[in-house]
Amino acid sequence: MRKRAIERQRLSRRRISGWIWFLFILFAVTGLLLVALRRYQLEKWEHSPPDVNASKTTTLHQDFNLTEELLSSTSFTRQLVDQITLAKAFLVISKEQHNFKFAWDLSTQIRNSQRLLSRAAVEGRPISQNEAQPMIHLLSQLIYKAQDMHYDLATTITTLKAHSQALEHRVDAAIVQTAAFGRLAAYALPKYVHCVAVKLTELWFINPTLQKLEKEQSNSPRLTDNSLYHFCLFSDNVLAAAAVVNSTIFNADHPQQIVFHIITDPVNWRAMKAWFMGSSLRGAMVEVLSTGELVLDHQKSLKPVQHCDTEPVLDHLRFYIPEIFPSLEKIVFLEDDVVVQKDLTALFSLELHGHVNGAVETCFETFHRYHQYLNFSSPLISSKFDPETCGWAFGVNVFDLVLWRKANLTAKYKYWLGQNEDHTLWTGGILPLGLLTFYGSTETLDRRWHVLGLGFDPDIDDRLIESAAVIHFNGNMKPWLGSAITRYRALWVQYVNRTRLGSHGCSPNW
């Protein structure tokens, strides 16, 4: 019995394998037939004559000009675009009046019409009458319905004007906010600058030699010797001040005749002293003063400034230079975001023709004139100043301190500062105050003494930069920030002692 069962199993297996082979052969034959049929169809298509209508359509598409369609008063494209524009205006009004059902109908038809326009533009063909007529008819019905709802032209214009004014206000607010954030970023100091200030302050306390050198220097007669060349700057940035001093001294023909007066805040005072006491100055002298040391009769005038977030007190102290240095007769003021490239001692022999301030003008054609900085709608401004007067720049300024004291320009500065307590005469920045204070008392210097824009303009001519005695990184892209314009950064970096930074463990990522 077992032998018969085994034979039955073998027979069944042979039958199954036979069916498998049969199916495999059937599928193979079917596949070959399909391949042959496909090849036959392809050969037939390749040898078929071209479609005349298709070529005509292609020619029409090639001749299609969308701009001409939009400008043509007879094209359906132009009619559809005009209808969409009017429908969008009514859509705004319907939303304002909370008619959301009608707004939905309008937006639906607008989207359908825009799809038709997009499809025609992609295919490169004009819209036919059969395509456009239903869309135009539906939009026309909705527009007539809007007019029945008293969405008249006057209402539309008034509403759209209000929207336009609201958008303008938002844009103006965004511009002001962007400028404020930009100034905040420019005033902020990177981590490595904070690091070096902390390390230098620590060095000042643990190194009595530095304190002894500073005490001896504070009594030097060179600080008040008017036969020497006196420069001043106001800064709370150690490395920025170092770049200004180093570049000035390095490019001077007689550095031993140079005296620098640096005014800083109490926080960075010791760091500044430690840096310059330990620097090689090629015979030049650097005096560092703290605002806490200054004995000036300016407490009342600086009171509103102390509550101002946009202009630091150090910026306003430039208007007290004759009081800070009562023994000096002439001084060159430099800002801490400049780099000196040539000998500046020639500035002291320039003839100012009885003016207090020597500066480079910045107006070219209609740019940077007084009307761009001051509010001439105020009678207080319009009655005293010419709006077309050319503006000038702080950054490199020659000040005749004798004439300054005689004209009492610091009192003039105080007057204008007090008049602008409500910020209606000008908004932001220290330059408008300078334009008011030195109005009629500014001598124009040659443009090559002071080239501006390296903090915002990436396309300054290289020849102009090379010819400049001083280059100014005015703007928000300061050379010590990560946002600096890479093309100009090396001009500043070369005057920063990177080896010394590394010794303090404060190397920047340049």
Summary of the structure (lengths in Angstrom):
residues: 510
radius of gyration: 39.3
end to end distance: 95.2
largest distance: 138.8
contacts: 1453
relative contact order: 0.08
helix: 59%
strand: 9%
